[in-house]
């Protein structure tokens, strides 16, 4: 995270107990511990022009925005709609949208990085996947949020070297 420094990322102060309560109640889930530990330190980014993406091309959403995006996705996508050519890893339940996915980051183009709190028996709670609005790939990118961030930081340092 020190790569761009806090200012360039415009990371926000940690989330409050009330915010955690609100997101858990609204989404009907229990936040994975790892996500809670992370959000206790940084409650997402306040994005404005010139702010660097958190990792890759993703902006990390504050809890209020996660809730808004989740509500939008709930209305937009019927979980029972299956795309015929969708690709799932064995760890992900085969739905177009799962209401137990937490959209924690977005690329501004309608795609979201989600923390999955409803995996299959082969998956783990807290695994990370991309929700592409126009592409049927729902495979796991990492087993956890920290693993995902680490992977992205390694990609950046490989690109720099």
Phi and psi restraints in degrees (value plus and minus 20) as a CYANA .aco file:
   2 UNK   PHI     -94.3   -54.3
   2 UNK   PSI     -26.4    13.6
   3 UNK   PHI     -75.8   -35.8
   3 UNK   PSI     -71.0   -31.0
   4 UNK   PHI    -117.9   -77.9
   4 UNK   PSI     -32.4     7.6
   5 UNK   PHI      58.1    98.1
   5 UNK   PSI     135.6   175.6
   6 UNK   PHI     -82.8   -42.8
   6 UNK   PSI     -58.2   -18.2
   7 UNK   PHI     -84.0   -44.0
   7 UNK   PSI     -66.8   -26.8
   8 UNK   PHI     -81.8   -41.8
   8 UNK   PSI     -51.1   -11.1
   9 UNK   PHI    -107.7   -67.7
   9 UNK   PSI     -38.7     1.3
  10 UNK   PHI      34.1    74.1
  10 UNK   PSI      24.6    64.6
  11 UNK   PHI     -89.5   -49.5
  11 UNK   PSI     122.6   162.6
  12 UNK   PHI    -116.0   -76.0
  12 UNK   PSI     133.5   173.5
  13 UNK   PHI     -77.2   -37.2
  13 UNK   PSI     136.1   176.1
  14 UNK   PHI     -73.6   -33.6
  14 UNK   PSI     134.8   174.8
  15 UNK   PHI     -93.1   -53.1
  15 UNK   PSI     136.1   176.1
  16 UNK   PHI    -116.5   -76.5
  16 UNK   PSI     145.0   185.0
  17 UNK   PHI     -77.1   -37.1
  17 UNK   PSI     -57.6   -17.6
  18 UNK   PHI     -83.2   -43.2
  18 UNK   PSI     -61.0   -21.0
  19 UNK   PHI     -85.9   -45.9
  19 UNK   PSI     -60.5   -20.5
  20 UNK   PHI     -81.5   -41.5
  20 UNK   PSI     -63.5   -23.5
  21 UNK   PHI     -80.1   -40.1
  21 UNK   PSI     -65.2   -25.2
  22 UNK   PHI     -82.5   -42.5
  22 UNK   PSI     -66.3   -26.3
  23 UNK   PHI     -88.5   -48.5
  23 UNK   PSI     -58.9   -18.9
  24 UNK   PHI     -86.1   -46.1
  24 UNK   PSI     -60.7   -20.7
  25 UNK   PHI     -87.9   -47.9
  25 UNK   PSI     -66.2   -26.2
  26 UNK   PHI     -84.1   -44.1
  26 UNK   PSI     -66.5   -26.5
  27 UNK   PHI    -104.6   -64.6
  27 UNK   PSI     -32.4     7.6
  28 UNK   PHI      47.0    87.0
  28 UNK   PSI      21.5    61.5
  29 UNK   PHI    -158.2  -118.2
  29 UNK   PSI     150.1   190.1
  30 UNK   PHI    -128.4   -88.4
  30 UNK   PSI     107.8   147.8
  31 UNK   PHI     -87.7   -47.7
  31 UNK   PSI     116.7   156.7
  32 UNK   PHI     -80.0   -40.0
  32 UNK   PSI     123.8   163.8
  33 UNK   PHI     -73.9   -33.9
  33 UNK   PSI     -60.6   -20.6
  34 UNK   PHI     -82.5   -42.5
  34 UNK   PSI     -62.0   -22.0
  35 UNK   PHI     -85.4   -45.4
  35 UNK   PSI     -60.3   -20.3
  36 UNK   PHI     -81.5   -41.5
  36 UNK   PSI     -66.4   -26.4
  37 UNK   PHI     -79.9   -39.9
  37 UNK   PSI     -60.6   -20.6
  38 UNK   PHI     -87.1   -47.1
  38 UNK   PSI     -68.3   -28.3
  39 UNK   PHI     -90.5   -50.5
  39 UNK   PSI     -39.9     0.1
  40 UNK   PHI     -85.4   -45.4
  40 UNK   PSI     -48.4    -8.4
  41 UNK   PHI    -109.8   -69.8
  41 UNK   PSI     -69.3   -29.3
  42 UNK   PHI    -148.8  -108.8
  42 UNK   PSI     101.1   141.1
  43 UNK   PHI    -113.7   -73.7
  43 UNK   PSI      46.2    86.2
  44 UNK   PHI      51.5    91.5
  44 UNK   PSI    -188.0  -148.0
  45 UNK   PHI    -134.7   -94.7
  45 UNK   PSI     130.1   170.1
  46 UNK   PHI    -118.5   -78.5
  46 UNK   PSI      84.4   124.4
  47 UNK   PHI    -104.6   -64.6
  47 UNK   PSI     111.4   151.4
  48 UNK   PHI    -167.8  -127.8
  48 UNK   PSI     143.2   183.2
  49 UNK   PHI     -71.5   -31.5
  49 UNK   PSI     115.3   155.3
  50 UNK   PHI      76.8   116.8
  50 UNK   PSI     -35.3     4.7
  51 UNK   PHI     -97.8   -57.8
  51 UNK   PSI     113.4   153.4
  52 UNK   PHI     -92.6   -52.6
  52 UNK   PSI     128.3   168.3
  53 UNK   PHI     -81.3   -41.3
  53 UNK   PSI     134.9   174.9
  54 UNK   PHI     -88.4   -48.4
  54 UNK   PSI     -77.8   -37.8
  55 UNK   PHI    -164.0  -124.0
  55 UNK   PSI     135.4   175.4
  56 UNK   PHI      28.5    68.5
  56 UNK   PSI    -147.1  -107.1
  57 UNK   PHI    -131.4   -91.4
  57 UNK   PSI       8.5    48.5
  58 UNK   PHI    -122.9   -82.9
  58 UNK   PSI     117.4   157.4
  59 UNK   PHI    -120.6   -80.6
  59 UNK   PSI     110.5   150.5
  60 UNK   PHI    -101.2   -61.2
  60 UNK   PSI     102.8   142.8
  61 UNK   PHI    -103.1   -63.1
  61 UNK   PSI     115.7   155.7
  62 UNK   PHI     -86.1   -46.1
  62 UNK   PSI     141.9   181.9
  63 UNK   PHI     -76.4   -36.4
  63 UNK   PSI     -61.5   -21.5
  64 UNK   PHI     -78.3   -38.3
  64 UNK   PSI     -59.0   -19.0
  65 UNK   PHI     -94.8   -54.8
  65 UNK   PSI     -55.6   -15.6
  66 UNK   PHI     -77.0   -37.0
  66 UNK   PSI     -65.4   -25.4
  67 UNK   PHI     -83.3   -43.3
  67 UNK   PSI     -65.4   -25.4
  68 UNK   PHI     -80.0   -40.0
  68 UNK   PSI     -67.7   -27.7
  69 UNK   PHI     -84.0   -44.0
  69 UNK   PSI     -58.7   -18.7
  70 UNK   PHI     -83.0   -43.0
  70 UNK   PSI     -64.7   -24.7
  71 UNK   PHI     -81.7   -41.7
  71 UNK   PSI     -61.8   -21.8
  72 UNK   PHI     -81.3   -41.3
  72 UNK   PSI     -67.0   -27.0
  73 UNK   PHI     -85.0   -45.0
  73 UNK   PSI     -56.8   -16.8
  74 UNK   PHI     -79.3   -39.3
  74 UNK   PSI     -62.3   -22.3
  75 UNK   PHI     -95.7   -55.7
  75 UNK   PSI     -54.9   -14.9
  76 UNK   PHI     -95.0   -55.0
  76 UNK   PSI     -58.5   -18.5
  77 UNK   PHI    -140.8  -100.8
  77 UNK   PSI     105.3   145.3
  78 UNK   PHI    -103.6   -63.6
  78 UNK   PSI     101.2   141.2
  79 UNK   PHI     -76.5   -36.5
  79 UNK   PSI     -45.7    -5.7
  80 UNK   PHI    -100.7   -60.7
  80 UNK   PSI     -34.1     5.9
  81 UNK   PHI     -92.0   -52.0
  81 UNK   PSI     100.4   140.4
  82 UNK   PHI    -127.2   -87.2
  82 UNK   PSI     114.5   154.5
  83 UNK   PHI    -101.1   -61.1
  83 UNK   PSI     113.2   153.2
  84 UNK   PHI     -81.6   -41.6
  84 UNK   PSI     -53.0   -13.0
  85 UNK   PHI    -129.5   -89.5
  85 UNK   PSI      11.3    51.3
  86 UNK   PHI     -98.6   -58.6
  86 UNK   PSI     122.8   162.8
  87 UNK   PHI    -126.7   -86.7
  87 UNK   PSI     106.8   146.8
  88 UNK   PHI    -141.5  -101.5
  88 UNK   PSI     123.1   163.1
  89 UNK   PHI     -99.1   -59.1
  89 UNK   PSI     149.4   189.4
  90 UNK   PHI     -87.2   -47.2
  90 UNK   PSI     -35.3     4.7
  91 UNK   PHI    -107.8   -67.8
  91 UNK   PSI     -29.0    11.0
  92 UNK   PHI    -133.5   -93.5
  92 UNK   PSI     115.1   155.1
  93 UNK   PHI     -87.9   -47.9
  93 UNK   PSI     115.5   155.5
  94 UNK   PHI     -97.5   -57.5
  94 UNK   PSI      55.9    95.9
  95 UNK   PHI    -147.8  -107.8
  95 UNK   PSI     135.5   175.5
  96 UNK   PHI     -84.2   -44.2
  96 UNK   PSI     -67.4   -27.4
  97 UNK   PHI    -158.4  -118.4
  97 UNK   PSI     117.8   157.8
  98 UNK   PHI    -138.5   -98.5
  98 UNK   PSI     105.9   145.9
  99 UNK   PHI     -87.9   -47.9
  99 UNK   PSI     -28.1    11.9
 100 UNK   PHI    -117.3   -77.3
 100 UNK   PSI      -7.8    32.2
 101 UNK   PHI    -109.8   -69.8
 101 UNK   PSI     116.8   156.8
 102 UNK   PHI    -126.0   -86.0
 102 UNK   PSI      90.9   130.9
 103 UNK   PHI     -97.9   -57.9
 103 UNK   PSI      72.0   112.0
 104 UNK   PHI    -108.7   -68.7
 104 UNK   PSI     -35.8     4.2
 105 UNK   PHI    -169.4  -129.4
 105 UNK   PSI     136.1   176.1
 106 UNK   PHI    -163.1  -123.1
 106 UNK   PSI     139.9   179.9
 107 UNK   PHI    -125.3   -85.3
 107 UNK   PSI     -15.2    24.8
 108 UNK   PHI      63.6   103.6
 108 UNK   PSI     -25.9    14.1
 109 UNK   PHI    -131.2   -91.2
 109 UNK   PSI      -4.9    35.1
 110 UNK   PHI      73.8   113.8
 110 UNK   PSI     -11.9    28.1
 111 UNK   PHI    -129.9   -89.9
 111 UNK   PSI     124.4   164.4
 112 UNK   PHI    -149.7  -109.7
 112 UNK   PSI     125.3   165.3
 113 UNK   PHI    -113.1   -73.1
 113 UNK   PSI     107.0   147.0
 114 UNK   PHI    -140.7  -100.7
 114 UNK   PSI     125.2   165.2
 115 UNK   PHI    -115.4   -75.4
 115 UNK   PSI     106.4   146.4
 116 UNK   PHI    -114.5   -74.5
 116 UNK   PSI      96.7   136.7
 117 UNK   PHI    -125.0   -85.0
 117 UNK   PSI      -7.4    32.6
 118 UNK   PHI    -159.4  -119.4
 118 UNK   PSI      40.0    80.0
 119 UNK   PHI     -97.5   -57.5
 119 UNK   PSI     152.7   192.7
 120 UNK   PHI     -98.3   -58.3
 120 UNK   PSI     158.8   198.8
 121 UNK   PHI     -80.8   -40.8
 121 UNK   PSI     -45.0    -5.0
 122 UNK   PHI    -105.0   -65.0
 122 UNK   PSI     -33.7     6.3
 123 UNK   PHI    -116.4   -76.4
 123 UNK   PSI    -198.0  -158.0
 124 UNK   PHI    -148.2  -108.2
 124 UNK   PSI     122.8   162.8
 125 UNK   PHI     -82.2   -42.2
 125 UNK   PSI     112.9   152.9
 126 UNK   PHI      78.4   118.4
 126 UNK   PSI     -23.1    16.9
 127 UNK   PHI     -84.6   -44.6
 127 UNK   PSI     136.9   176.9
 128 UNK   PHI    -136.2   -96.2
 128 UNK   PSI     112.5   152.5
 129 UNK   PHI    -160.7  -120.7
 129 UNK   PSI     140.4   180.4
 130 UNK   PHI    -112.1   -72.1
 130 UNK   PSI     117.1   157.1
 131 UNK   PHI    -124.2   -84.2
 131 UNK   PSI      85.5   125.5
 132 UNK   PHI    -113.5   -73.5
 132 UNK   PSI     108.8   148.8
 133 UNK   PHI     -92.5   -52.5
 133 UNK   PSI     -41.9    -1.9
 134 UNK   PHI    -149.8  -109.8
 134 UNK   PSI      -2.5    37.5
 135 UNK   PHI    -162.5  -122.5
 135 UNK   PSI     109.2   149.2
 136 UNK   PHI    -104.9   -64.9
 136 UNK   PSI      37.4    77.4
 137 UNK   PHI    -139.8   -99.8
 137 UNK   PSI      98.5   138.5
 138 UNK   PHI    -145.1  -105.1
 138 UNK   PSI      31.9    71.9
 139 UNK   PHI    -118.1   -78.1
 139 UNK   PSI     138.4   178.4
 140 UNK   PHI     -95.8   -55.8
 140 UNK   PSI     111.8   151.8
 141 UNK   PHI    -111.2   -71.2
 141 UNK   PSI     -50.5   -10.5
 142 UNK   PHI    -181.0  -141.0
 142 UNK   PSI     137.9   177.9
 143 UNK   PHI     -97.1   -57.1
 143 UNK   PSI     -36.7     3.3
 144 UNK   PHI    -178.1  -138.1
 144 UNK   PSI     146.1   186.1
 145 UNK   PHI     -81.7   -41.7
 145 UNK   PSI     -65.2   -25.2
 146 UNK   PHI     -84.2   -44.2
 146 UNK   PSI     -58.8   -18.8
 147 UNK   PHI     -83.6   -43.6
 147 UNK   PSI     -60.1   -20.1
 148 UNK   PHI     -82.4   -42.4
 148 UNK   PSI     -67.4   -27.4
 149 UNK   PHI     -81.7   -41.7
 149 UNK   PSI     -62.8   -22.8
 150 UNK   PHI     -80.9   -40.9
 150 UNK   PSI     -65.4   -25.4
 151 UNK   PHI     -76.7   -36.7
 151 UNK   PSI     -66.1   -26.1
 152 UNK   PHI     -85.1   -45.1
 152 UNK   PSI     -60.8   -20.8
 153 UNK   PHI     -86.1   -46.1
 153 UNK   PSI     -56.4   -16.4
 154 UNK   PHI     -85.3   -45.3
 154 UNK   PSI     -58.5   -18.5
 155 UNK   PHI     -80.6   -40.6
 155 UNK   PSI     -63.6   -23.6
 156 UNK   PHI     -83.2   -43.2
 156 UNK   PSI     -64.0   -24.0
 157 UNK   PHI     -90.9   -50.9
 157 UNK   PSI     -51.1   -11.1
 158 UNK   PHI     -85.3   -45.3
 158 UNK   PSI     -59.4   -19.4
 159 UNK   PHI     -87.4   -47.4
 159 UNK   PSI     -54.1   -14.1
 160 UNK   PHI     -93.5   -53.5
 160 UNK   PSI     -51.3   -11.3
